[in-house]
């Protein structure tokens, strides 16, 4: 599903606004949480290729 340019700009604006409105403490907690979660095994050892293959396979179905 493709987004029109206007929809994309609207989405980006919403994301940036939400990020700017988030308190610094909440951002800090989120960063710490992301650091503690281990990366997926396939991405850690094989990079982006498994993800790209999965996405291309989804798009063809």
C-alpha positions as CSV (number, residue, x, y, z in Angstrom):
1,X,0.0,0.0,0.0
2,X,1.5,3.3,-1.1
3,X,1.0,6.6,0.7
4,X,0.4,9.8,-1.1
5,X,2.9,12.5,-0.5
6,X,0.4,14.5,1.6
7,X,-0.4,11.5,3.8
8,X,3.3,10.9,4.3
9,X,3.9,14.5,5.3
10,X,1.0,14.3,7.7
11,X,2.3,11.0,9.2
12,X,5.8,12.5,9.7
13,X,4.4,15.6,11.3
14,X,2.4,13.6,13.7
15,X,5.4,11.4,14.6
16,X,7.7,14.4,15.1
17,X,5.1,16.2,17.2
18,X,4.5,13.2,19.4
19,X,8.3,12.9,19.9
20,X,8.7,16.5,20.8
21,X,5.7,16.3,23.3
22,X,7.2,13.3,25.0
23,X,9.0,14.2,28.3
24,X,12.7,13.7,28.5
25,X,12.4,11.0,31.2
26,X,10.0,9.0,29.1
27,X,12.5,9.1,26.1
28,X,15.3,8.1,28.4
29,X,13.3,5.1,29.7
30,X,12.4,4.0,26.1
31,X,16.1,4.2,25.0
32,X,17.2,2.0,28.0
33,X,14.4,-0.5,27.2
34,X,15.5,-0.7,23.5
35,X,19.2,-1.2,24.6
36,X,18.2,-4.1,26.9
37,X,16.2,-6.0,24.3
38,X,18.5,-8.3,22.3
39,X,18.3,-8.0,18.5
40,X,16.7,-10.7,16.5
41,X,19.0,-13.6,15.8
42,X,18.6,-13.5,12.0
43,X,19.3,-9.7,11.9
44,X,22.2,-9.9,14.3
45,X,24.1,-12.6,12.4
46,X,23.0,-12.0,8.8
47,X,22.2,-8.3,8.7
48,X,19.3,-6.9,6.7
49,X,19.1,-9.6,4.1
50,X,16.6,-11.8,6.0
51,X,14.3,-8.8,6.6
52,X,14.5,-7.8,2.9
53,X,13.7,-11.3,1.8
54,X,10.7,-11.5,4.1
55,X,9.4,-8.1,2.9
56,X,9.8,-9.0,-0.7
57,X,8.1,-12.3,-0.2
58,X,5.1,-10.6,1.5
59,X,4.8,-8.1,-1.3
60,X,4.5,-10.8,-3.9
61,X,1.6,-12.6,-2.1
